[in-house]
Every structure is written in C-alpha cells, then in structure tokens.
Amino acid sequence: MYTFCNSVTILNYLKKEKYKKLPHDLFDRYLWLYTEIEELTHKLAYGKTIQPFNTYCYKKGTSILGVAYLCWENNLAELYIDSINLEELDTLLKNIFARKFAKLHITVGSKAIADYIQEQFEIDYNNGTVKYYTTSSVEIKDERVKEMCEEDEYLVRKLSKNVWGSYKSFLSNGYRFFGLVDDDNLLSMCGVSQLTAFKSEIIGVETFEEINRVQGFSKATCSLALNETLKLNDVVTWSTNSRNISSCKTAESLGFKQYYTLYDFNYNDK
C-alpha cells in the first residue's frame, strides 16, 4: 500500500540506483523526484522555511515501485505521481482530494494513469509533454553550423527576437550553444543543458525568421549539437508539447525515440 515516506529514505534508495542501469523510461522520473526531494531535504536540514510537503511510496518488499510527491502552500497544491498500481493510486488520490485544496495541479508519468484519473474522477488532462531520447549520432550535411562561444554574442544581439536573454550568463552556467551562421547572420540556434553526469537535453530550438523555416536549418543545427554532446554524454533527450508537431518531427528526423509523456490535470474543489 501507499505509505508516507521520509524523504531521506527515498533519497537513499535513489542514490543506490545507477542511472546508467535504469531503463530509459525511468531516467527523467527518478531524476525529477531525486532533485525535488533533495532540495527540500537540504532546506529542512539548514532550518529554512519551505512549503509543506509529503512524499509517498508504494513498496513491495524492499523495492519501491511507485512514488508520489505532494507540496502545498495556503490552499494550492502540486502533486506528481509515478505509480504502477491503480488500486493503491485510487486510495491515495481520494485521501488527497479529501484535504479540500482549492486548486490541485497533478502531473503523472503514464497515459494509463492519466486515462484512469480522467475516467474515475472525471477530470480531463491536458496534452502532455513528450519526452524523447537518443544514443546515436547523425550525419551533418551543413557546414555552416558551429558551436558558439562567448565571442559570438554579437550574433545573438543582432537578432530581432532573442530567446536567450543574457547569452553570456547561460554560457557561464554551463550551457552550450550551436548555431547556423550564414553571411554573419544567425539563422538558427539551439542550446544544450547538462542534466546528469551522463545525460544532456537539447533545448530552445529556434529558426528566427519565417523565410528561413521549413528548410532544415533547425535539424542541421541540432545535428551538430547532438553529435558534440554524445562525445561526452551517453544519452541526449528532447522534450516538447505534443501539440508542437514541428518539434516532434524534428526530433524524430534526428533519430530521437519517444519514451514517455507527462500528463497534466487541474483539479478545482467545488
């Protein structure tokens, strides 16, 4: 059954798991849980004021099979669920709904769970965030693409639309950038964010002018980003809203494989 768990217990369990040995569909779920709970635990340890929170786990013997995390402030709450047992999930949700939060945002990492919640509790879920991964490099066909450095900030400043704000601050925080540059103009750009010691994600993919779109510039830019990232990392990921067909197609054209989707619910107590 689902029981209240000390966050340190879950942290210690997750530390024993070697991310490289986990199935791909568990990378983000356990990373999310670990970082969220670790941050809260550190705040508690140093006596800092935090939002109230509970962590729950579904155990079979000594194995943790499902996890839920709830935090709240005033009458607003956030709930993340990663569970494989729908009967226990039903009990957990009924207990949380009984707490009468005015608004409860729920995120789940399984379509089966999302469909179950929608049917049993008559709450519609939003289109999910699709998660992709790849471990394979691709052929680079456009030699205009390069990894950008601090000296390339002037190219970003020339853009009519700057999605990155302070470019240098991102570089100083460990982000990498790749761009397709033609005639001293930045046509397309993407970033790379390091998520774990072995995994990075391609983010902020953008082709800036309408006239340059649907020409493969984003794919070309991300191809170099992917190949260079795989020299240091074992896995590269990609996240996008399921409605963003263009982003999904770009990811799939680069060989990314879908491995799971996060689904969101907004529950308002009536």
WOPE-V857002 format. One record per residue. N is the residue number from 1. PHI is phi in whole degrees, -180 to 180 (999 if undefined). OMEGA is omega in degrees with one decimal (NA if undefined). D_CENTER is the distance of its C-alpha to the mean C-alpha in Angstrom with 1 decimal. Layout:
n:N phi:PHI omega:OMEGA d_center:D_CENTER
n:N phi:PHI omega:OMEGA d_center:D_CENTER
This chain:
n:1 phi:999 omega:175.7 d_center:28.0
n:2 phi:-73 omega:177.5 d_center:25.2
n:3 phi:-132 omega:175.3 d_center:26.4
n:4 phi:-65 omega:-176.2 d_center:25.4
n:5 phi:-123 omega:169.7 d_center:24.1
n:6 phi:-65 omega:-176.8 d_center:24.5
n:7 phi:-61 omega:179.0 d_center:21.2
n:8 phi:-65 omega:177.8 d_center:22.9
n:9 phi:-61 omega:179.5 d_center:23.7
n:10 phi:-67 omega:178.3 d_center:20.1
n:11 phi:-59 omega:-179.5 d_center:19.3
n:12 phi:-63 omega:177.9 d_center:22.3
n:13 phi:-65 omega:-177.7 d_center:21.4
n:14 phi:-68 omega:178.4 d_center:17.9
n:15 phi:-65 omega:179.3 d_center:19.6
n:16 phi:-72 omega:-179.9 d_center:22.0
n:17 phi:-78 omega:175.1 d_center:19.3
n:18 phi:-91 omega:-173.8 d_center:19.1
n:19 phi:-54 omega:-178.5 d_center:15.6
n:20 phi:-63 omega:-177.4 d_center:17.5
n:21 phi:-89 omega:-179.8 d_center:19.4
n:22 phi:-75 omega:170.5 d_center:16.7
n:23 phi:-59 omega:-176.6 d_center:16.2
n:24 phi:-57 omega:-176.3 d_center:13.3
n:25 phi:-74 omega:177.3 d_center:12.0
n:26 phi:-106 omega:-175.8 d_center:11.8
n:27 phi:-53 omega:-174.3 d_center:10.0
n:28 phi:-71 omega:-176.3 d_center:6.5
n:29 phi:-63 omega:-178.3 d_center:8.7
n:30 phi:-75 omega:175.3 d_center:11.1
n:31 phi:-63 omega:179.8 d_center:9.3
n:32 phi:-59 omega:-177.1 d_center:7.8
n:33 phi:-62 omega:-177.7 d_center:11.4
n:34 phi:-60 omega:-176.3 d_center:13.1
n:35 phi:-67 omega:-179.9 d_center:12.0
n:36 phi:-64 omega:-177.1 d_center:12.5
n:37 phi:-71 omega:179.5 d_center:15.9
n:38 phi:-61 omega:179.6 d_center:16.9
n:39 phi:-62 omega:179.7 d_center:16.8
n:40 phi:-65 omega:-179.5 d_center:18.8
n:41 phi:-64 omega:179.0 d_center:21.2
n:42 phi:-65 omega:179.0 d_center:21.9
n:43 phi:-64 omega:177.3 d_center:22.8
n:44 phi:-62 omega:-177.0 d_center:25.0
n:45 phi:-62 omega:-177.9 d_center:26.7
n:46 phi:-99 omega:173.4 d_center:27.6
n:47 phi:70 omega:-179.4 d_center:28.9
n:48 phi:-86 omega:178.2 d_center:26.5
n:49 phi:-74 omega:179.6 d_center:26.2
n:50 phi:-135 omega:171.7 d_center:23.0
n:51 phi:-66 omega:173.0 d_center:22.0
n:52 phi:-60 omega:178.6 d_center:23.4
n:53 phi:-151 omega:172.9 d_center:21.0
n:54 phi:-129 omega:169.1 d_center:21.6
n:55 phi:-118 omega:-178.6 d_center:19.9
n:56 phi:-128 omega:175.2 d_center:21.2
n:57 phi:-138 omega:175.0 d_center:21.3
n:58 phi:-105 omega:-173.7 d_center:23.0
n:59 phi:-115 omega:170.4 d_center:25.2
n:60 phi:-128 omega:-171.1 d_center:27.6
n:61 phi:68 omega:177.7 d_center:29.9
n:62 phi:-99 omega:-177.2 d_center:28.0
n:63 phi:-93 omega:173.9 d_center:24.7
n:64 phi:-90 omega:-176.4 d_center:21.8
n:65 phi:-99 omega:-180.0 d_center:20.7
n:66 phi:-146 omega:-177.6 d_center:18.7
n:67 phi:-139 omega:173.0 d_center:17.1
n:68 phi:-134 omega:-177.3 d_center:16.8
n:69 phi:-134 omega:-177.7 d_center:16.2
n:70 phi:-127 omega:171.3 d_center:18.1
n:71 phi:-131 omega:-177.2 d_center:18.7
n:72 phi:-152 omega:175.6 d_center:21.1
n:73 phi:-147 omega:-172.3 d_center:23.3
n:74 phi:55 omega:-177.1 d_center:26.6
n:75 phi:-116 omega:-179.5 d_center:26.1
n:76 phi:-115 omega:-175.3 d_center:22.4
n:77 phi:-139 omega:175.0 d_center:19.9
n:78 phi:-123 omega:179.7 d_center:16.2
n:79 phi:-130 omega:174.2 d_center:15.7
n:80 phi:-114 omega:-176.2 d_center:12.9
n:81 phi:-127 omega:168.4 d_center:14.5
n:82 phi:-131 omega:-172.3 d_center:14.2
n:83 phi:-142 omega:177.8 d_center:17.8
n:84 phi:-117 omega:-177.5 d_center:20.1
n:85 phi:-115 omega:-173.2 d_center:23.3
n:86 phi:-70 omega:179.3 d_center:23.9
n:87 phi:-65 omega:178.3 d_center:27.1
n:88 phi:-68 omega:177.5 d_center:25.8
n:89 phi:-62 omega:179.5 d_center:22.9
n:90 phi:-59 omega:179.5 d_center:25.6
n:91 phi:-64 omega:-179.7 d_center:27.4
n:92 phi:-61 omega:-178.4 d_center:24.4
n:93 phi:-64 omega:179.4 d_center:23.6
n:94 phi:-61 omega:177.8 d_center:27.3
n:95 phi:-65 omega:-179.5 d_center:27.6
n:96 phi:-73 omega:177.7 d_center:24.8
n:97 phi:-62 omega:-179.3 d_center:26.1
n:98 phi:-66 omega:179.4 d_center:29.5
n:99 phi:-78 omega:170.7 d_center:28.4
n:100 phi:61 omega:171.7 d_center:28.8
n:101 phi:-68 omega:179.1 d_center:25.8
n:102 phi:-65 omega:176.7 d_center:26.5
n:103 phi:-139 omega:179.9 d_center:22.9
n:104 phi:-133 omega:176.0 d_center:20.2
n:105 phi:-97 omega:-175.9 d_center:16.6
n:106 phi:-116 omega:174.2 d_center:15.3
n:107 phi:-122 omega:179.1 d_center:11.9
n:108 phi:-127 omega:-176.3 d_center:12.4
n:109 phi:-106 omega:-178.1 d_center:10.9
n:110 phi:-152 omega:178.0 d_center:14.1
n:111 phi:-68 omega:178.3 d_center:16.3
n:112 phi:-62 omega:178.3 d_center:19.4
n:113 phi:-68 omega:179.6 d_center:18.4
n:114 phi:-60 omega:179.1 d_center:17.6
n:115 phi:-64 omega:-179.9 d_center:20.9
n:116 phi:-65 omega:179.7 d_center:22.7
n:117 phi:-63 omega:180.0 d_center:21.8
n:118 phi:-62 omega:-177.9 d_center:22.7
n:119 phi:-75 omega:-173.1 d_center:26.0
n:120 phi:-77 omega:-174.0 d_center:27.0
n:121 phi:-115 omega:175.6 d_center:26.1
n:122 phi:54 omega:174.3 d_center:26.5
n:123 phi:-119 omega:178.7 d_center:23.2
n:124 phi:-84 omega:176.5 d_center:21.6
n:125 phi:-96 omega:178.0 d_center:17.8
n:126 phi:-81 omega:173.8 d_center:16.1
n:127 phi:-57 omega:-171.5 d_center:14.8
n:128 phi:-84 omega:171.5 d_center:11.4
n:129 phi:-90 omega:-177.8 d_center:8.1
n:130 phi:-84 omega:179.9 d_center:9.0
n:131 phi:-112 omega:178.4 d_center:7.3
n:132 phi:-118 omega:171.9 d_center:9.9
n:133 phi:-146 omega:171.0 d_center:11.4
n:134 phi:-152 omega:175.0 d_center:14.8
n:135 phi:-124 omega:-173.4 d_center:17.3
n:136 phi:-119 omega:175.9 d_center:20.0
n:137 phi:-80 omega:-177.5 d_center:21.3
n:138 phi:-132 omega:177.5 d_center:22.9
n:139 phi:-77 omega:178.2 d_center:26.2
n:140 phi:-102 omega:-174.0 d_center:26.3
n:141 phi:-111 omega:-176.9 d_center:28.9
n:142 phi:-123 omega:-175.9 d_center:28.9
n:143 phi:-77 omega:178.8 d_center:30.4
n:144 phi:-80 omega:-179.2 d_center:29.6
n:145 phi:-83 omega:179.6 d_center:26.0
n:146 phi:-148 omega:169.9 d_center:25.6
n:147 phi:-80 omega:-175.4 d_center:23.5
n:148 phi:-90 omega:-178.4 d_center:24.1
n:149 phi:-131 omega:-176.8 d_center:25.5
n:150 phi:-60 omega:-178.6 d_center:26.7
n:151 phi:-68 omega:-179.4 d_center:29.8
n:152 phi:-89 omega:-178.1 d_center:28.0
n:153 phi:-59 omega:-179.2 d_center:27.1
n:154 phi:-61 omega:177.4 d_center:30.1
n:155 phi:-66 omega:178.3 d_center:28.4
n:156 phi:-68 omega:-178.9 d_center:25.5
n:157 phi:-65 omega:-179.5 d_center:28.2
n:158 phi:-76 omega:-176.2 d_center:30.1
n:159 phi:-70 omega:174.5 d_center:27.4
n:160 phi:-74 omega:177.9 d_center:28.1
n:161 phi:-127 omega:179.9 d_center:24.4
n:162 phi:-112 omega:-177.2 d_center:22.4
n:163 phi:-83 omega:-171.6 d_center:18.7
n:164 phi:-109 omega:178.6 d_center:18.4
n:165 phi:61 omega:180.0 d_center:20.9
n:166 phi:-80 omega:-175.8 d_center:22.3
n:167 phi:-59 omega:-177.0 d_center:21.7
n:168 phi:-64 omega:-179.5 d_center:23.5
n:169 phi:-67 omega:176.1 d_center:21.5
n:170 phi:-66 omega:178.1 d_center:18.3
n:171 phi:-61 omega:-178.4 d_center:20.3
n:172 phi:-68 omega:178.7 d_center:21.7
n:173 phi:-95 omega:171.6 d_center:18.3
n:174 phi:98 omega:177.1 d_center:17.5
n:175 phi:-73 omega:172.9 d_center:15.8
n:176 phi:-114 omega:-178.9 d_center:17.6
n:177 phi:-130 omega:178.0 d_center:18.7
n:178 phi:-132 omega:-177.4 d_center:20.4
n:179 phi:-145 omega:172.6 d_center:22.8
n:180 phi:-100 omega:-174.0 d_center:25.4
n:181 phi:-114 omega:179.2 d_center:28.6
n:182 phi:-133 omega:178.4 d_center:31.8
n:183 phi:54 omega:177.7 d_center:35.0
n:184 phi:64 omega:175.2 d_center:33.3
n:185 phi:-123 omega:179.0 d_center:30.8
n:186 phi:-86 omega:-175.5 d_center:27.0
n:187 phi:-91 omega:-177.8 d_center:26.2
n:188 phi:-146 omega:-174.6 d_center:22.6
n:189 phi:-156 omega:171.3 d_center:19.8
n:190 phi:-148 omega:177.3 d_center:16.3
n:191 phi:-118 omega:175.0 d_center:14.5
n:192 phi:-130 omega:179.8 d_center:13.0
n:193 phi:-114 omega:178.4 d_center:11.0
n:194 phi:-77 omega:-176.9 d_center:11.9
n:195 phi:-102 omega:175.3 d_center:9.4
n:196 phi:-140 omega:-180.0 d_center:12.1
n:197 phi:-65 omega:-177.7 d_center:15.8
n:198 phi:-125 omega:-172.5 d_center:15.3
n:199 phi:-137 omega:174.4 d_center:11.9
n:200 phi:-128 omega:179.0 d_center:10.7
n:201 phi:-126 omega:172.9 d_center:8.7
n:202 phi:-81 omega:-174.2 d_center:10.8
n:203 phi:-135 omega:170.9 d_center:10.3
n:204 phi:58 omega:-179.0 d_center:12.9
n:205 phi:-70 omega:-176.1 d_center:15.0
n:206 phi:-152 omega:164.2 d_center:18.3
n:207 phi:-108 omega:-158.7 d_center:21.9
n:208 phi:-79 omega:-176.7 d_center:23.8
n:209 phi:-107 omega:-178.3 d_center:27.0
n:210 phi:-55 omega:-176.6 d_center:27.7
n:211 phi:-65 omega:-177.7 d_center:30.4
n:212 phi:-96 omega:-177.1 d_center:28.2
n:213 phi:-84 omega:-178.1 d_center:25.7
n:214 phi:58 omega:176.0 d_center:25.9
n:215 phi:-123 omega:177.5 d_center:27.5
n:216 phi:83 omega:-177.6 d_center:24.8
n:217 phi:-68 omega:179.0 d_center:24.2
n:218 phi:-65 omega:178.9 d_center:20.4
n:219 phi:-62 omega:179.8 d_center:20.6
n:220 phi:-62 omega:179.8 d_center:23.0
n:221 phi:-64 omega:-178.5 d_center:21.0
n:222 phi:-71 omega:177.9 d_center:17.9
n:223 phi:-62 omega:178.3 d_center:20.4
n:224 phi:-67 omega:178.4 d_center:21.5
n:225 phi:-58 omega:-179.6 d_center:18.1
n:226 phi:-63 omega:-176.6 d_center:17.2
n:227 phi:-63 omega:-178.6 d_center:20.6
n:228 phi:-69 omega:-180.0 d_center:20.8
n:229 phi:-69 omega:-179.8 d_center:17.5
n:230 phi:-69 omega:174.5 d_center:18.6
n:231 phi:-69 omega:-177.5 d_center:21.7
n:232 phi:-115 omega:-175.5 d_center:20.0
n:233 phi:-121 omega:178.1 d_center:17.0
n:234 phi:-86 omega:-174.9 d_center:17.1
n:235 phi:-133 omega:171.8 d_center:13.8
n:236 phi:-119 omega:-177.9 d_center:12.0
n:237 phi:-116 omega:-176.9 d_center:8.8
n:238 phi:-150 omega:179.5 d_center:8.2
n:239 phi:-126 omega:178.1 d_center:6.2
n:240 phi:-159 omega:174.2 d_center:8.8
n:241 phi:-69 omega:-177.3 d_center:10.9
n:242 phi:-62 omega:177.4 d_center:13.3
n:243 phi:-79 omega:-177.7 d_center:16.1
n:244 phi:-84 omega:-174.5 d_center:15.4
n:245 phi:-61 omega:-179.3 d_center:17.8
n:246 phi:-61 omega:179.6 d_center:18.4
n:247 phi:-66 omega:178.5 d_center:14.8
n:248 phi:-61 omega:-179.1 d_center:14.8
n:249 phi:-66 omega:178.2 d_center:18.3
n:250 phi:-63 omega:179.2 d_center:17.6
n:251 phi:-59 omega:-177.5 d_center:14.8
n:252 phi:-68 omega:178.3 d_center:17.3
n:253 phi:-68 omega:178.2 d_center:20.2
n:254 phi:-92 omega:177.9 d_center:18.8
n:255 phi:91 omega:177.0 d_center:18.6
n:256 phi:-69 omega:178.6 d_center:14.9
n:257 phi:-113 omega:178.2 d_center:14.9
n:258 phi:-72 omega:178.4 d_center:12.9
n:259 phi:-122 omega:164.5 d_center:12.1
n:260 phi:-172 omega:-177.0 d_center:10.7
n:261 phi:-133 omega:173.5 d_center:9.8
n:262 phi:-92 omega:-179.9 d_center:8.8
n:263 phi:-119 omega:-174.7 d_center:12.0
n:264 phi:-116 omega:174.0 d_center:13.2
n:265 phi:-126 omega:170.7 d_center:16.8
n:266 phi:-120 omega:-177.7 d_center:19.0
n:267 phi:-107 omega:177.3 d_center:22.0
n:268 phi:-113 omega:179.1 d_center:25.0
n:269 phi:-69 omega:-176.8 d_center:27.9
n:270 phi:-103 omega:NA d_center:31.1
